[in-house]
């Protein structure tokens, strides 16, 4: 197979062709480059099912979200026939503006001619080895080829150490391995052409890292295989995580804020393993905060809130949600197997606060405070809002009692 005859170049901005050579035109069934330049958009050359992927990729490249790389696409020529192409991307400048230069290699013939297939894979390896992203080809997670960038990504000294792994799943954090297996099954079943997702991986040093995977099915030695482009997004992920924490965390008590409680409770509702009838809302009010602020100052009042939050957190499970709801109120969304268990948790919080005390620094005086609690459980046709509303009503009833107590709505 003559690769010079089966490769061509196009330069475009927003898919409007700026330059093309004759080889590029002939790959798609046109006579000359002028036929390509006459097109309104070279998206016409891409299979309709892949056009959204191509558009997303272009804007990700031009905005700097992704870096140029080697990709595999299924396109259509002028006669409507599917062609298998390999693309190599470069960002170039065209009349003072950035543009995308794409070198395209037609691999269609190589899928039917064994000799040409060997040549194409050799050329593919040459192209991949020069990629600035980690590139892996595997079949059933057994590595078939990778580049040095991939080895460096995971801290391995060379490609041979990656190739000697019995399974590339060894670089995936165990809790995420099943996710990757399932994703590959969907891809190989041809339910989708390609996909991307982020997954937690293991660096050779033992540190955890987040990697973005972009996967597609290719032909390798006459059989289907998976091509994976891997990009380290750990820094971006940690930054996002930090921003999320700032967005959803109450700065004083280090619990969730109102926005965080709503956000994560809505996420909780999408959990297919959640039994809604086991969901309870506990709304807790610190009864004496106004008096503490008046007698000892707002600094002590803030310490009371922090103290209150810590006591609440100590009585809850890791899966429960706790938020500084407003003023002197804290709200928890908890899961309990029964009403009796939910009441036990709520009463434990209330009693621990009643028995707790702060020490006023100036006088060493013990400052005691109490809490009222409203509790509600999930009912048919409920939403998070209605669940909270009933707990709020119960808290108001509890606070209206002469002795502060717990009310179940």
N, C-alpha and C positions, 0 to 999 in steps of 0.2 A: 504493500500500500504506500503510495507516494503522499506523505503528509503535506508537502508543499502544495500539492494539488487539492488536498482535502482540508485545507485550513484557509481562513480569510479574516479580514479585519474590518471592523466598523467602529466609528466614533459617533456618539450621539449625546444630546442634551434633552432630558425629558422624553426620550425615545424618538425625537426628531433627528433623522440621520444628517450628519454633517460631512462625513467621509465614509467611503466604503471602497474596497478593491473588487476586482472582477471575480476573484475566487469566492469571496463572500456571496456575491450575487448568484454564482453558479450553484453553490451549495443549496440555495433556496429555489433553484429552478429558473432564475432570471438570466438574461444574456450578459448584461454589463452592469457596472457599478451605478451608471446613471439611472437604471431601473429602480435601484434601491433608494437613491437620493430623491426619486420622484414620489416615494411613499410618504404619506402624511405621518405615519408612525410605524416603527419597526416592531411594535407590539403585535402587528398583524402577522408577523412571522412566527410568533410563539403560540403554542397550543392554547386554546381558550382556558383550559383548566389550570394552566400555569401562569396566566397573565397577571393575576393578583400577586402571586409569589414574586414574579419578576419586577413588578412595580414596587412592592415592598422592599425588595433587595436593592433596587436602584436608589430609593430615597434613604435607606439605611446607610448605603455607601457614601452618598453625596453629603449626608449630614454628619458623617464621621462615627455613627453608631457602630457600623461594621467596617472592617478593613477589606481591601480587595483580596480575592482568593480564587481558587479553582472550583468550578461547579459543574454539575451534570444536569442537562435539561432535555426534555422531549419537545421538539418543535415540529412544525409542519412546513413542507415546501409548497411551491406555488400550485402543485397539483393536488394538494391536500394529504400527501403521504407523510406519515410520521418519520422523523429523522432523529437519531440519538446524537447529541452534540456535547462536546466538552468546551467550557468557556474559561478563558483566563482574563481577569479583570485588571485594569490599570486606570488610575485617575490622572488625567492629563489636562493641560490648559489649551483652550481653543478660543482665540480672539479675546483673551483677557478673562475668560470665564472657565470654571472647571467643567470638564466633560468626562464621560466614561468611554474608555477605549476597551473594546472586547475583541480578543482573538478567539476565534471559534474553530474547533476541530470536529469534522464530521466523522463520527464513529459508527455510522449506520452499517457500512459495508463490513466493518471489522467484526460485527456481531454474527456474521454468517461465514466469514472466511477465517479459518483458524490461524493461518500465517499472519494475516492482517491483524487479528486479535492480539497475537503476541507482540507485534510491533506497537499497537495502540497502547497496550499496557506498559510497554517500555517507555513510550513517550509520556504516558500518563504519570508514571513514576518520576520521570525527569521534571515534569511540570509541578507535581505535588511536592517534590523534595525542595523546590524553590519557594513554596508557599510560606507566607508570613504567619499563617495560622497552623495549629496542629491538625494534621489530616490522617485519618485511619480508615483502612478498609478491613472489614471483618465478615466472617460467615459464622453464624451461630456463636458469635462473640469470640471466635478463635481468630486472632490477628493474621491477616494476609499481607498487609503492607502498612507502613506508617512512615512519617518523615521525622527528621531530627527535631523539628520544632515541637512535635507531640512529645517526644522523649523528654525534652527540656521542660515542657509544661508540667510534667509530673515528677521531675527531679531525677529521671533516669539518665545514665551517662551516654547512652547511644540507642539506636533503633533496635539493635539486636536484643537488648534486655527487655524491650517491649515485646518483640516478636517471640521471645522465649516464654512469655507468660502463657499458662494453659488456657486462661480466659481473660479477656480485657475487662471483665466484670471485677477483676481483682483491684482495679483502680477506683472503683465506685464504692462509696460508703454503703455498708451492708443494708441499711434501712431503705436505700434508694435503688437497690439492684432490681427488685421486682418491677418497679416503675419503668426502668429501661427495657426489661424483657417484654413487658406488655406493649410498650411503644413500638418495639421492633416487630412484634407479631402483627400489629395493625398495619405497619408500613409494608411488610411482606405480603399481606393479604390484599394489597393494592387498593385498600380503602381510601388511601391518600397518596399523593405523588411524593410529597416531602413534608417534613415538619421540623420544628425547632422547640426546644424546651431547656430549662436549667435544672441541673442536678448536682447534688453534693458528692464530691470526690475526695480521694485520699492522695496527698502528695507522698512521695517516697519517704520524706522526713517524718511523716505521721500527722502533719497538720492537715486540717480540713480546708477544702477550697470549693468554690462554686464555679462550675463550668457550663457554658452554653453549648449545646449540641445542635448542629444543623445536619439532618440526615436525609439521604435519598437512596433509592435502590439503583445499583448499576450492575452491569454484566462483568464478571471476572472469571476468566478461563472457562467461558461458556456457561457459567451458572450465576444465579442471582447472588449478590452480595450487598452489604450496606456500606456506603461511603459516609463518613462522619467528619465534619469540620468542628474542631473544638476550640473554644475561646475562653480564656480565664476571665471571669467577670466577678471575682471575689471582691475586689476593691469597690466596684459599683454596687454589688449586693450589700456589702457592709455599710456603705454610705446610705443606701436606701433604707436599710434596717435602722440606722441611726436617725434618719429623718422621720421614719415611721414612729420610732420611740418618742421623739420629741413631739410629734403630732398627737400621739395617743396617750401620753403619760402626764399625770398631774405632777408638776414640778415640786410641790411641797411634800406630798406623802409618798411619791413614787409608785402610786397605784395608777390604774387607768383613769383618764378623765371621761367626761360624758361622751365625747366623740369616740373615744377608744372603746368604751363599753358597747355602744351601738354597733360599731364596726365589727368587733370580734364576736358579739352575740349573733349578728347576721351571718357571719362565717360559720358559727356553730350550727346554725339552722340548716346549713347545706350538708352537714355531716350525715352520711347515710346510716351510720351506726348509732346515731342519737335516738333514744327513746323519749319522745316528747313528754310523755306522762311522768318522766323522772326529772323534769326540769322545774326548778323552783326559783323564785325571786325573793331575796332577803334585803329589805330596806331598813337601814339602821340610822337612828338619829342620836347624836351626842346631846343629851338634855341640858347640860350645864355650861355649854360653850360661851353663851353671852355673859353669864355671871363670872366665869373664869377670865374672860377678856376685860371685864369691868374692874374686877378686884386685883388682877395680877398683870394685866397688860396683854397685848396681842402676841408678843413673843411666846409667852406661856400658853396662850390659846393655840398657837401654831404647834407647839410641842404636844399639846393634848390631842390635836388632830393626828399628828404623826404616831403618837402612842396608840391611839384608837385604831389607826390603819394597821399597825403592826400586830395588834391583838387579833383583829379580824382575819388578817392574812394567815396567822398561825393556826387558826381553826379551820381553814379551807384547804381543799385538795388542789394539786397543781393544775388540774383541768378546770377549776372554777374561775370565774371572772370577778374581780373586785375593782370598784371605781369610786373615786371621790365624786359623788353625784352633784352636790351643791352645798355650799355653806357648811353646816354641821352634819350633813347626811352622807352615808356611804351605801353603795348598792352592790349586791353580789348576785350573780346568776350561778346557781349551783345545781349539781346533779345528785339525786338521792334515790335510793331504791324504794322508799316509802315515805308517807307523810310523817310517820313517827321518827324516821331518821332525819328528815329535814328539820323537824321541830327540835330534835336533839342538838343539831348543829347550830341553829339559831339561838337556842337557850344557852348553849355553851359560850357563844359570842357575848351575849348579854351579861351573863354572870361573870365572865372574865373581866369585862369592863367595870362592873359594879365593885369587883374586888381589887381593881387596880388603882394605882395612885401615882401622881407625879410629886416631885419635891421642888418647892419654890426656892430658888437659889439664895435669895436674900435672907430668908428666915428659916430655911430648912423645914418649912411647914409642909405637911402632906396635903396634896390637893386631890380629893376624890371626886369622881364623876360617874354618872350612870348613863344608860342608853335605853331607848325604846326601840322596839323592833316590829316591823310589819312583814308578814310572810304571805306569799301567794304561790299557787301551783298551776301548772299548765292545764288548760281546759280545751275542749274541742273548739276549733275555729279561732284559737288564740293567735295573737302576734306578740312580739316582744313588747310593743307599746302597751297592749292591753294587760299583759302580765305585770308590767311595772305599775300601771295605773291602779290595779287592785292592791298591790303591795303598798302603794302610796296611801290609799284609803285606809288600809289596815294600820299603817304607822300613825296616821292622824288619830285613829281611835285609841291606839296604845298611848299616845301622848296626852290624850284627854283624861286618862285615868288618874286618880289621885296618886297611886303608886305606879311607877313606870313598869310596863310589862311588855309581853309579846302578844300580838293579835294575829290570828290566821284568817286571811280573807277567803 
